[in-house]
Amino acid sequence: MRTYAIRISGEVADSPELSDALRSHDLRNIEFSDGVAPHSRVTARYARKLERLYKEKILRIMSLHLPFHPFSLWQFASEDETARQETVRLTLEYMEHFARLDIRNVTIHCGGEPNQPEERRVRMEQMVRTCNDLLPVLKRWNASLNLELLPRTCIGNHEEELLEMIRQLPSEYFNLCIDVNHLMERWREIPAVIRKCASRIRSFHISDYDGVDECHWPVGHGIISWPEVAAEIKALEQDVLIIIEVRPLKPLDDKRWVSPALRFTSAEQDCLRLEFAEEWEAMHSRFRW
């Protein structure tokens, strides 16, 4: 089964408009992602607001994206064991804010960048240690920690690295999140990557881009072949969570607030564009300008 969700930040979660937006849309599943430090009162406030909407049965938190920025704080794969252990402590503290929200997917970045080639092996080993340190809370939540396919020099910037790490970890609790923007210049290989990772994929971050660097454009605004990608997603045998991770389209210097309602409307369009990608392409080919 494919389940769709929208990624929202703390800023959106904190908005008094979110409740009305949820009630006026069919899409009510979210991945929550915010980078504030776990000891911040802001995190606790976000969690309380999300919990209230969850109890009202108008919101489902399908995934929690663990903080990853600043990289100097969140060092999941650090060679410095003291720094890594401190990151684990902060992560457990952060997750505890959301313990009552019945979250079954958790997305994690394997660390920041830059990373030198000679560092990668040790950092991958450290990342596996971090995963094992988080296992008790995953068991308590009955959740899957999904390692995200990342760009540039990040640890986990290639499917082979991700597979090597998670093969050492139980599939009941550790899997993959494929972010299609993060394949960079390898955009033609997205379907092949999905096939290669198929059995361990639990979630996707979906948006379009220019094939050079991540853009987080709406589906169909870039160069990804969505019929091919959609076909591979539909071929997966397990349940998967498809998270729309799109930035609102507006000029870079435009500081106007994009309302939660508009974000959900846009995300619903992206869901339809992906789910019916083949039909969309067929209609486009028949259209005459």
Residue frames as qw, qx, qy, qz and C-alpha x, y, z in Angstrom:
[[0.000, 0.889, 0.459, 0.000, 0.00, 0.00, 0.00],
 [0.389, 0.308, -0.016, 0.868, 1.18, 3.52, -0.79],
 [0.264, -0.819, -0.442, 0.254, 0.51, 6.21, 1.80],
 [0.365, 0.609, 0.070, 0.701, 1.07, 9.87, 0.98],
 [0.453, -0.722, -0.304, 0.426, 2.25, 12.58, 3.37],
 [0.285, 0.860, -0.029, 0.422, 3.57, 16.14, 3.33],
 [0.627, -0.116, -0.362, 0.681, 6.68, 17.28, 5.13],
 [0.134, -0.908, -0.167, -0.360, 6.08, 20.26, 7.40],
 [0.414, 0.331, -0.455, 0.715, 8.42, 22.32, 9.53],
 [0.281, -0.407, -0.629, 0.600, 8.07, 23.64, 13.04],
 [0.080, 0.138, -0.046, -0.986, 7.04, 26.99, 11.60],
 [0.465, -0.166, -0.569, -0.657, 4.02, 25.39, 9.93],
 [0.492, -0.328, -0.793, 0.151, 3.24, 23.20, 12.94],
 [0.221, -0.305, -0.452, 0.809, 3.21, 26.31, 15.08],
 [0.133, -0.130, -0.303, -0.935, 0.79, 28.15, 12.82],
 [0.395, 0.232, 0.599, -0.657, -2.76, 28.75, 14.11],
 [0.597, 0.397, -0.253, -0.650, -3.87, 28.18, 10.50],
 [0.119, 0.262, -0.947, -0.144, -2.77, 24.53, 10.45],
 [0.331, 0.213, 0.830, -0.394, -5.92, 23.19, 12.09],
 [0.553, 0.586, 0.182, -0.563, -8.22, 24.77, 9.50],
 [0.343, 0.557, -0.640, -0.405, -5.95, 23.63, 6.68],
 [0.070, -0.119, 0.989, -0.048, -6.14, 20.03, 7.87],
 [0.420, 0.385, 0.681, -0.460, -9.93, 20.11, 8.18],
 [0.526, 0.676, 0.015, -0.517, -10.30, 21.44, 4.63],
 [0.372, 0.565, -0.682, -0.278, -8.00, 18.89, 2.94],
 [0.970, -0.027, -0.166, -0.176, -8.06, 15.16, 2.34],
 [0.689, 0.313, -0.472, 0.452, -4.30, 14.92, 2.88],
 [0.511, -0.793, 0.091, -0.319, -3.73, 14.84, 6.64],
 [0.926, -0.202, -0.018, 0.318, -0.53, 12.81, 6.93],
 [0.109, 0.950, -0.275, 0.103, 2.73, 14.57, 7.72],
 [0.795, -0.010, -0.282, 0.537, 6.41, 14.07, 8.25],
 [0.267, -0.963, -0.029, 0.012, 7.49, 16.54, 10.90],
 [0.763, 0.168, -0.074, 0.619, 10.95, 18.02, 10.48],
 [0.090, -0.969, 0.031, -0.228, 12.54, 20.77, 12.48],
 [0.703, 0.347, -0.394, 0.479, 16.11, 21.49, 13.41],
 [0.289, -0.782, 0.240, -0.497, 15.80, 23.11, 16.81],
 [0.200, 0.347, -0.836, 0.376, 17.85, 21.72, 19.67],
 [0.518, -0.342, -0.777, -0.110, 16.06, 19.10, 21.79],
 [0.330, -0.359, -0.587, 0.647, 16.38, 21.07, 25.01],
 [0.075, -0.120, -0.138, -0.980, 14.57, 24.01, 23.42],
 [0.334, 0.329, 0.630, -0.619, 11.12, 24.83, 24.76],
 [0.468, 0.391, -0.306, -0.731, 10.13, 25.33, 21.14],
 [0.315, 0.121, -0.915, -0.222, 10.37, 21.59, 20.44],
 [0.034, 0.253, 0.868, -0.426, 8.10, 20.80, 23.36],
 [0.367, 0.443, 0.211, -0.790, 5.58, 23.38, 22.13],
 [0.438, 0.306, -0.614, -0.581, 5.57, 21.92, 18.61],
 [0.216, -0.013, -0.976, 0.018, 5.07, 18.42, 20.00],
 [0.182, 0.333, 0.687, -0.619, 2.15, 19.52, 22.20],
 [0.452, 0.436, -0.065, -0.776, 0.40, 21.18, 19.27],
 [0.425, 0.238, -0.779, -0.395, 0.87, 18.15, 17.04],
 [0.073, -0.108, -0.953, 0.273, -0.36, 15.87, 19.81],
 [0.345, 0.371, 0.436, -0.744, -3.52, 17.93, 20.20],
 [0.540, 0.407, -0.340, -0.654, -4.27, 17.67, 16.47],
 [0.300, 0.163, -0.935, -0.099, -3.49, 13.97, 16.57],
 [0.097, 0.215, 0.846, -0.477, -5.94, 13.44, 19.42],
 [0.456, 0.444, 0.167, -0.753, -8.56, 15.39, 17.46],
 [0.661, 0.202, 0.707, 0.153, -8.05, 12.79, 14.69],
 [0.484, 0.857, 0.095, -0.146, -7.35, 15.39, 12.02],
 [0.222, 0.804, -0.551, -0.010, -3.60, 14.75, 11.80],
 [0.983, -0.130, 0.071, 0.105, -1.45, 11.64, 11.48],
 [0.087, -0.829, 0.534, 0.139, 2.29, 11.89, 12.08],
 [0.965, 0.251, -0.051, -0.049, 3.51, 9.25, 9.67],
 [0.798, 0.194, -0.188, 0.538, 7.20, 10.09, 10.07],
 [0.356, -0.911, 0.047, 0.202, 9.51, 12.09, 12.30],
 [0.673, 0.583, -0.181, 0.417, 12.58, 13.54, 10.61],
 [0.680, -0.544, -0.159, 0.465, 15.38, 13.75, 13.16],
 [0.035, 0.973, -0.126, -0.191, 17.28, 17.06, 13.29],
 [0.869, 0.152, 0.136, 0.451, 20.50, 17.25, 11.29],
 [0.371, 0.559, -0.011, 0.742, 21.50, 20.90, 11.25],
 [0.220, 0.835, -0.496, -0.093, 23.78, 22.38, 12.45],
 [0.868, 0.231, -0.436, 0.063, 26.12, 19.55, 11.50],
 [0.213, 0.486, -0.629, 0.568, 28.38, 20.49, 14.40],
 [0.533, -0.277, 0.471, -0.646, 25.65, 19.44, 16.85],
 [0.912, 0.102, 0.230, -0.324, 24.15, 16.38, 15.16],
 [0.181, 0.623, -0.747, -0.144, 27.14, 14.10, 14.61],
 [0.932, -0.039, 0.150, -0.327, 25.55, 10.68, 14.10],
 [0.944, 0.255, -0.051, 0.201, 28.61, 9.30, 12.29],
 [0.016, -0.921, 0.362, -0.140, 31.39, 11.26, 13.94],
 [0.727, 0.273, -0.547, 0.311, 34.83, 9.69, 14.32],
 [0.035, -0.375, 0.553, -0.743, 34.91, 11.39, 17.71],
 [0.396, -0.302, -0.867, -0.004, 33.19, 8.82, 19.92],
 [0.105, -0.365, -0.539, 0.752, 32.38, 11.38, 22.60],
 [0.269, 0.221, -0.158, -0.924, 30.64, 13.60, 20.05],
 [0.428, -0.092, -0.774, -0.458, 28.76, 10.63, 18.62],
 [0.314, -0.347, -0.833, 0.296, 27.53, 9.53, 22.03],
 [0.048, 0.350, 0.309, -0.883, 26.41, 13.08, 22.83],
 [0.365, 0.091, -0.454, -0.808, 24.44, 13.11, 19.56],
 [0.411, -0.236, -0.872, -0.126, 22.75, 9.86, 20.57],
 [0.167, -0.380, -0.654, 0.632, 21.83, 11.38, 23.93],
 [0.193, 0.295, 0.000, -0.936, 20.38, 14.49, 22.26],
 [0.384, -0.008, -0.692, -0.611, 18.49, 12.35, 19.76],
 [0.334, -0.334, -0.872, 0.129, 16.86, 10.23, 22.43],
 [0.041, -0.410, -0.432, 0.802, 15.91, 13.39, 24.29],
 [0.268, 0.195, -0.311, -0.891, 14.44, 14.86, 21.11],
 [0.381, -0.129, -0.829, -0.389, 12.46, 11.72, 20.27],
 [0.159, -0.317, -0.817, 0.455, 10.96, 11.59, 23.75],
 [0.224, 0.254, 0.119, -0.933, 8.98, 14.75, 22.97],
 [0.565, 0.191, -0.406, -0.692, 7.06, 12.77, 20.33],
 [0.013, -0.140, 0.983, -0.121, 6.72, 9.44, 22.14],
 [0.375, 0.326, 0.716, -0.491, 2.91, 9.59, 22.43],
 [0.434, 0.528, -0.145, -0.716, 2.18, 10.23, 18.76],
 [0.836, 0.189, 0.510, -0.070, 2.23, 6.64, 17.45],
 [0.337, 0.783, -0.411, -0.323, 5.01, 7.36, 14.95],
 [0.939, 0.003, 0.341, 0.039, 6.11, 4.33, 12.92],
 [0.739, 0.465, 0.064, 0.483, 8.76, 5.90, 10.66],
 [0.349, -0.853, 0.101, 0.373, 11.79, 7.98, 11.60],
 [0.690, 0.661, -0.027, 0.294, 14.05, 9.57, 8.97],
 [0.580, -0.705, 0.169, 0.373, 17.72, 10.11, 9.74],
 [0.473, 0.819, -0.314, 0.083, 20.60, 11.84, 7.96],
 [0.925, -0.122, -0.163, 0.320, 23.81, 9.90, 8.41],
 [0.534, -0.529, -0.007, 0.659, 25.71, 13.10, 9.08],
 [0.212, 0.913, 0.013, -0.348, 26.83, 16.34, 7.56],
 [0.789, 0.389, 0.136, 0.456, 29.58, 17.24, 5.15],
 [0.649, 0.519, -0.517, -0.204, 32.21, 17.58, 3.85],
 [0.865, -0.319, 0.387, -0.002, 33.56, 14.04, 4.25],
 [0.144, 0.671, -0.671, -0.280, 36.92, 12.96, 2.84],
 [0.812, 0.190, -0.490, -0.254, 37.22, 9.59, 1.06],
 [0.438, 0.239, -0.783, 0.371, 39.58, 8.24, 3.72],
 [0.260, -0.152, 0.554, -0.776, 37.03, 9.05, 6.46],
 [0.662, -0.051, -0.293, -0.688, 34.03, 7.29, 4.98],
 [0.646, -0.029, -0.762, 0.001, 34.70, 3.75, 6.18],
 [0.229, -0.075, -0.694, 0.679, 35.10, 4.72, 9.84],
 [0.323, 0.037, 0.167, -0.931, 32.09, 7.03, 9.71],
 [0.679, -0.063, -0.526, -0.508, 29.91, 4.31, 8.23],
 [0.539, -0.102, -0.786, 0.284, 30.93, 2.05, 11.12],
 [0.024, -0.075, -0.487, 0.870, 30.07, 4.83, 13.57],
 [0.505, -0.045, -0.189, -0.841, 26.69, 5.28, 11.93],
 [0.674, -0.137, -0.705, -0.174, 25.90, 1.60, 12.48],
 [0.335, -0.117, -0.694, 0.626, 26.81, 2.05, 16.16],
 [0.238, 0.019, 0.175, -0.955, 24.41, 4.98, 16.38],
 [0.634, -0.099, -0.484, -0.595, 21.64, 2.89, 14.85],
 [0.608, -0.163, -0.760, 0.163, 22.20, 0.16, 17.42],
 [0.145, -0.076, -0.525, 0.835, 22.14, 2.75, 20.20],
 [0.410, 0.018, -0.016, -0.912, 18.72, 3.93, 18.99],
 [0.402, -0.084, -0.866, -0.287, 17.29, 0.42, 18.72],
 [0.097, -0.291, -0.822, 0.479, 15.64, 0.34, 22.19],
 [0.278, 0.407, 0.244, -0.835, 13.41, 3.33, 21.43],
 [0.413, 0.204, -0.598, -0.656, 12.60, 1.95, 17.97],
 [0.283, -0.155, -0.947, 0.016, 11.44, -1.28, 19.58],
 [0.043, 0.382, 0.632, -0.673, 9.34, 0.66, 22.06],
 [0.358, 0.440, -0.041, -0.823, 7.74, 2.69, 19.26],
 [0.683, 0.285, 0.665, 0.098, 7.57, -0.29, 16.86],
 [0.336, 0.889, -0.041, -0.309, 9.12, 2.06, 14.31],
 [0.834, 0.267, 0.187, 0.446, 11.52, 1.85, 11.39],
 [0.226, -0.781, 0.197, 0.548, 14.55, 4.17, 11.31],
 [0.736, 0.584, 0.292, 0.178, 14.99, 5.04, 7.64],
 [0.473, -0.448, 0.276, 0.707, 18.46, 6.10, 6.53],
 [0.447, 0.824, 0.167, -0.304, 18.11, 8.80, 3.89],
 [0.716, 0.305, 0.283, 0.560, 19.89, 8.76, 0.55],
 [0.204, -0.858, -0.061, 0.468, 21.92, 11.97, 0.73],
 [0.583, 0.803, 0.005, 0.123, 23.72, 14.25, -1.75],
 [0.186, 0.876, -0.396, 0.202, 27.29, 15.39, -2.44],
 [0.385, 0.409, -0.764, 0.317, 29.87, 14.08, 0.10],
 [0.639, -0.396, 0.321, -0.576, 27.41, 13.10, 2.86],
 [0.156, -0.161, 0.971, -0.086, 27.67, 9.61, 4.33],
 [0.438, 0.429, 0.763, -0.206, 25.03, 7.61, 2.49],
 [0.283, 0.623, -0.174, -0.708, 25.38, 9.52, -0.79],
 [0.421, 0.281, -0.749, -0.427, 25.22, 6.27, -2.78],
 [0.865, -0.188, -0.106, -0.453, 22.87, 3.34, -2.49],
 [0.782, 0.164, -0.559, 0.221, 25.81, 0.94, -2.02],
 [0.124, 0.317, -0.577, 0.742, 26.87, 2.76, 1.16],
 [0.596, -0.241, 0.189, -0.742, 23.36, 2.69, 2.53],
 [0.918, -0.003, -0.306, -0.252, 22.89, -0.98, 1.76],
 [0.583, 0.268, -0.641, 0.422, 26.23, -1.87, 3.31],
 [0.123, -0.290, 0.532, -0.786, 25.20, -0.19, 6.54],
 [0.692, -0.135, 0.176, -0.687, 21.67, -1.51, 6.85],
 [0.804, 0.132, -0.565, -0.128, 22.63, -5.07, 5.93],
 [0.348, 0.174, -0.740, 0.548, 24.23, -5.13, 9.38],
 [0.269, -0.016, 0.451, -0.851, 20.94, -4.11, 11.00],
 [0.254, 0.325, 0.904, -0.113, 17.58, -5.89, 11.43],
 [0.018, -0.269, -0.546, -0.793, 15.07, -5.02, 8.69],
 [0.265, -0.674, -0.689, 0.032, 12.27, -4.82, 11.22],
 [0.304, -0.836, -0.231, 0.395, 13.72, -1.58, 12.55],
 [0.217, -0.624, 0.338, 0.670, 16.19, -0.22, 9.95],
 [0.617, 0.521, 0.545, 0.224, 15.44, 0.62, 6.33],
 [0.370, -0.011, 0.285, 0.884, 15.85, 3.33, 3.69],
 [0.253, 0.819, 0.322, -0.402, 14.33, 6.64, 2.67],
 [0.549, 0.205, 0.455, 0.671, 15.03, 7.39, -1.00],
 [0.091, 0.802, 0.123, -0.578, 15.18, 11.13, -1.71],
 [0.725, 0.494, 0.387, 0.284, 15.01, 11.41, -5.48],
 [0.162, 0.979, -0.100, 0.074, 16.59, 14.91, -5.50],
 [0.476, -0.751, 0.447, 0.098, 19.72, 13.58, -3.83],
 [0.864, 0.127, 0.390, 0.293, 20.91, 11.43, -6.73],
 [0.159, -0.682, 0.272, 0.660, 22.24, 14.65, -8.22],
 [0.305, 0.510, -0.529, -0.606, 23.46, 14.09, -11.81],
 [0.040, -0.047, 0.992, 0.107, 22.31, 10.43, -11.67],
 [0.524, 0.188, 0.280, -0.782, 18.65, 11.32, -12.22],
 [0.664, 0.249, -0.525, -0.470, 18.28, 8.81, -15.06],
 [0.387, 0.148, -0.894, 0.173, 19.23, 6.05, -12.59],
 [0.442, -0.225, 0.418, -0.761, 16.41, 6.69, -10.10],
 [0.891, -0.005, -0.131, -0.434, 14.31, 3.70, -11.28],
 [0.747, 0.254, -0.585, 0.187, 17.37, 1.41, -11.13],
 [0.052, 0.344, -0.636, 0.689, 18.23, 2.62, -7.62],
 [0.678, -0.177, 0.225, -0.677, 14.69, 1.87, -6.46],
 [0.918, 0.116, -0.329, -0.188, 14.95, -1.64, -7.89],
 [0.537, 0.349, -0.648, 0.411, 18.32, -2.24, -6.26],
 [0.049, -0.214, 0.614, -0.758, 17.13, -1.11, -2.82],
 [0.518, -0.300, -0.479, -0.642, 13.59, -2.41, -3.21],
 [0.657, -0.355, -0.664, 0.040, 13.30, -4.75, -0.23],
 [0.464, -0.325, -0.451, 0.690, 14.62, -2.18, 2.27],
 [0.021, -0.279, -0.139, -0.950, 12.75, 0.93, 1.12],
 [0.117, -0.533, -0.767, 0.339, 10.15, 2.20, 3.59],
 [0.089, 0.859, 0.300, -0.406, 9.79, 5.81, 2.49],
 [0.522, 0.415, 0.301, 0.681, 10.48, 8.35, -0.23],
 [0.047, -0.670, -0.124, 0.731, 11.11, 12.08, -0.29],
 [0.482, 0.509, 0.607, 0.374, 9.46, 13.25, -3.51],
 [0.116, 0.863, 0.036, -0.491, 10.16, 16.44, -5.42],
 [0.758, 0.571, 0.168, 0.268, 11.56, 17.42, -8.80],
 [0.391, -0.741, 0.230, 0.495, 14.86, 19.05, -9.69],
 [0.435, 0.810, -0.256, -0.298, 17.27, 20.03, -12.47],
 [0.964, 0.191, -0.093, 0.158, 19.51, 16.96, -12.37],
 [0.416, 0.609, -0.383, 0.556, 22.38, 18.99, -10.94],
 [0.122, 0.101, -0.685, 0.711, 21.57, 19.70, -7.30],
 [0.066, -0.515, -0.827, 0.215, 18.54, 19.39, -5.04],
 [0.066, -0.253, -0.221, -0.940, 15.79, 21.89, -5.89],
 [0.089, 0.355, 0.805, -0.467, 12.63, 20.53, -4.22],
 [0.300, 0.095, -0.305, -0.899, 10.43, 21.66, -7.09],
 [0.741, 0.147, 0.354, -0.552, 6.83, 20.43, -7.56],
 [0.612, 0.052, 0.765, 0.191, 6.43, 17.14, -9.38],
 [0.558, 0.640, 0.485, 0.212, 6.67, 17.69, -13.13],
 [0.064, 0.990, -0.046, -0.113, 8.64, 20.94, -12.91],
 [0.289, -0.688, 0.611, 0.266, 12.04, 19.32, -13.47],
 [0.442, 0.483, -0.663, -0.363, 13.58, 16.49, -15.47],
 [0.350, -0.138, 0.901, -0.215, 12.62, 13.33, -13.54],
 [0.430, -0.032, -0.715, -0.551, 10.75, 10.75, -15.62],
 [0.469, -0.188, 0.515, -0.693, 7.81, 10.31, -13.27],
 [0.891, 0.091, -0.170, -0.411, 6.07, 7.46, -15.14],
 [0.681, 0.294, -0.638, 0.205, 9.23, 5.37, -14.74],
 [0.015, 0.296, -0.665, 0.686, 9.66, 6.31, -11.08],
 [0.659, -0.113, 0.226, -0.709, 5.97, 5.73, -10.30],
 [0.867, 0.146, -0.411, -0.242, 6.10, 2.30, -11.95],
 [0.503, 0.255, -0.721, 0.402, 9.00, 1.22, -9.72],
 [0.247, -0.219, 0.534, -0.778, 7.30, 2.53, -6.59],
 [0.787, -0.007, 0.014, -0.617, 4.08, 0.69, -7.47],
 [0.785, 0.225, -0.576, -0.048, 6.07, -2.51, -8.03],
 [0.032, 0.388, -0.745, 0.542, 7.31, -2.57, -4.41],
 [0.526, -0.283, -0.792, -0.127, 5.74, -5.37, -2.43],
 [0.351, -0.369, -0.622, 0.594, 5.84, -3.70, 1.00],
 [0.057, -0.927, -0.371, 0.028, 3.91, -0.70, 2.30],
 [0.512, 0.101, -0.008, 0.853, 5.74, 2.55, 1.58],
 [0.087, -0.837, -0.329, 0.429, 5.32, 6.12, 2.76],
 [0.473, 0.462, 0.297, 0.689, 5.60, 8.76, 0.01],
 [0.273, -0.723, -0.280, 0.570, 6.49, 12.13, 1.53],
 [0.391, 0.790, 0.230, 0.413, 6.03, 15.24, -0.60],
 [0.543, -0.558, -0.054, 0.625, 8.99, 17.51, 0.16],
 [0.398, 0.598, 0.354, 0.598, 8.44, 20.58, -2.01],
 [0.217, -0.334, -0.203, 0.894, 9.39, 24.19, -1.40],
 [0.317, 0.793, 0.443, -0.273, 6.67, 26.72, -2.25],
 [0.534, 0.339, 0.349, 0.691, 7.35, 28.30, -5.62],
 [0.025, -0.977, -0.201, 0.071, 7.94, 32.04, -5.26],
 [0.433, 0.764, -0.264, 0.399, 10.72, 34.54, -5.99],
 [0.685, -0.039, -0.504, 0.526, 13.72, 34.17, -3.71],
 [0.140, 0.148, -0.292, 0.934, 13.30, 37.68, -2.33],
 [0.518, -0.437, -0.326, -0.659, 9.58, 37.19, -1.61],
 [0.070, 0.174, -0.787, 0.588, 9.15, 36.97, 2.17],
 [0.632, -0.190, -0.036, -0.750, 5.39, 36.50, 2.16],
 [0.454, -0.163, 0.812, -0.330, 4.03, 33.66, 4.29],
 [0.465, 0.043, -0.743, -0.480, 2.85, 30.59, 2.39],
 [0.652, -0.287, 0.286, -0.641, -0.21, 29.42, 4.29],
 [0.386, -0.144, 0.905, -0.101, -0.61, 25.80, 5.45],
 [0.682, 0.476, 0.434, -0.347, -3.73, 25.55, 3.26],
 [0.524, 0.752, -0.305, -0.258, -1.76, 26.43, 0.14],
 [0.062, -0.522, 0.851, 0.013, 0.99, 23.99, 1.10],
 [0.532, 0.079, 0.817, -0.209, -1.51, 21.15, 1.48],
 [0.663, 0.641, 0.165, -0.350, -3.28, 22.05, -1.78],
 [0.336, 0.733, -0.558, -0.193, 0.04, 21.99, -3.61],
 [0.239, -0.343, 0.904, -0.084, 1.06, 18.69, -2.00],
 [0.680, 0.295, 0.597, -0.307, -2.21, 17.06, -3.01],
 [0.618, 0.720, -0.148, -0.279, -1.49, 18.04, -6.61],
 [0.110, 0.621, -0.775, -0.047, 1.95, 16.47, -6.35],
 [0.510, -0.072, 0.825, -0.233, 0.41, 13.27, -4.98],
 [0.727, 0.524, 0.331, -0.297, -2.00, 13.07, -7.92],
 [0.428, 0.778, -0.407, -0.212, 0.77, 13.87, -10.41],
 [0.067, -0.465, 0.882, -0.026, 2.85, 10.96, -9.09],
 [0.570, 0.092, 0.759, -0.300, 0.04, 8.44, -8.56],
 [0.683, 0.594, 0.408, -0.114, -1.31, 8.98, -12.08],
 [0.214, -0.633, 0.447, 0.595, 2.00, 9.72, -13.81],
 [0.327, 0.072, 0.814, 0.474, 1.38, 7.46, -16.80],
 [0.208, 0.741, 0.638, 0.039, -2.10, 8.84, -17.41],
 [0.083, -0.873, -0.018, 0.481, -0.75, 12.38, -17.04],
 [0.250, -0.415, 0.608, 0.629, 1.91, 11.76, -19.69],
 [0.295, 0.352, 0.824, 0.331, -0.65, 10.18, -22.01],
 [0.120, 0.873, 0.443, -0.167, -2.95, 13.22, -21.70],
 [0.171, -0.764, 0.238, 0.575, -0.01, 15.54, -22.28],
 [0.316, -0.148, 0.737, 0.579, 0.93, 13.72, -25.48],
 [0.226, 0.566, 0.761, 0.221, -2.64, 14.04, -26.79],
 [0.021, -0.837, -0.280, 0.469, -2.94, 17.74, -26.02],
 [0.518, 0.458, 0.325, 0.645, -2.60, 20.16, -28.93],
 [0.240, -0.486, -0.189, 0.819, -1.45, 23.68, -28.22]]
